[in-house]
């Protein structure tokens, strides 16, 4: 057994892991299987740089369940008449969320709708943040599934939230929305004068 002083020194010198700011990859595509008479949801799994991950299943913005495997039996019986809008997103142990995968049971969107761009893009203390685009109520416009962040035109990440922790500098920061039918909005850009590394204050 190590002497107490040596044991404390070892414990204090152990490196602390860096905070996890990376969102899991987007699950999907999301598929709805009604061949058994019920409603079964299936999707391609997500990956995460650290893991483990969980999947959150929504129906019309209502959290239905959280599962660890890429599939869920929503109902064992045929659904009543109507339109069902399902979404699945991934969340990791640090609370980072992926962009969501959507699918509807019953046709509600044309499939070619382009989302409006995010607004109020800003950079402070090494964090790029923005305001989600406003959508009309009613569910007849595909919801925003997530966002794509660009640094000098290169995709740096895709996520479900409205902020992104920066690990590298750029001269032009951009963000665009991804909607439920996988269309991309125009890019909202923020151009810095010098391209200096983001300050974390």
Secondary structure, 3 states (H helix, E strand, C coil): CCCHHHHHHHHHHCCCCCCCCCCCCCCCCEEEECCCCCEEEEECCCCCCCCCEEEEEEECCEEEEEECCCEEEEECCCCCCCCEEEEEEEEECCCCECCCEEEEECCCCCCCCCCCCCEEEEEECCEEEEECCCCCCCCCCCCEEEEEEEECCEEEEEECCCEEECCCCCCEEEEEEEECCCCECCCEEEECCCCCCCCCC
